[in-house]
Amino acid sequence: MAKFLFVLTRGTEDPCRATRCLQLVKVAKEEGHEVHLFLTDEAVCLARKGGTENVVAPTGDDADTYMQFLIREKVPLYV
């Protein structure tokens, strides 16, 4: 098991990068790694209630699905 710290600086203005980071955090957690997520700059808005609800990448990935998984799995989130 490895330890990962993801730092996300993109928010609603860049749904591709925001959702991709959240997806990678989810995958690392699913693989059994210790994972932490740090939100800074524009990504801070994602920590607000409902902040990920309308963040959808052109690929169809939505940030809310990933964020709900991270919350459910109690992944530490730093803002």
N, C-alpha and C positions, 0 to 999 in steps of 0.2 A: 504494500500500500504506500502510495506517495502522497505528498501534501501539495496542494495547488492554491495559489492566490490569484484570482482573476481580477483585473482592474478594468472596469468599463467606464469609458468617458463619453460614449454616444448615447443619445436618448431618442426622443420622438422624431427628431430631425433626420435621423439616419437609421430607419428600421432594419435595414440589412445587417449592419454591424451590431446593432443592439441585440437583435434576435440571435445572431450567430454566436455571440459571446454567451448568452444565456443557455443556448443549446449545448455549447461545449462544457459549461459548468454542470449541466444536467448529466451529460454523458460521463464526465469524470466521477460524479457522485454515484451514478448507477454502476460504475466499474469498481466501486468500493473505496475510492480514494477520499482523503480528507480534503474538503474543499471550502474555501472562503471566497466571498465576492465583495469587492470594494467598488462603490459607485461614486464617481466624482464628475465634476463639470456638468455637462448636459444630462448625464445619466441619473443625476439626483432626482429628476422629475419622475423617474420610473418607480421610486420608492413611495411615492404618494399613493393613497388609496385610489385605485382605478387608473393609475398611471401607465399600466401596461395594456389596458383593455383594447385600445385602438392602434397598437403598434404591430403592424403586419408587414412582413417583407414580401416582395414580388413573388417569391417562391411559395408563399402560402404559410410560411412559418409565422406563428404569432407569439409575441413576447409573453402574453398573459398565461398561456399554457405552461411555458417553461417556468415563469415566476411562481405560479401556483405549486408546481412540483417542488421548487426550491424551498418554499415556505412550509409545505407539508413535510419535507425531509429535514427541516430545521437547519438548513445551510446558513451559517453565519453571514449576515449582510451588514456591511459597514457603509455609512453614508457620511 
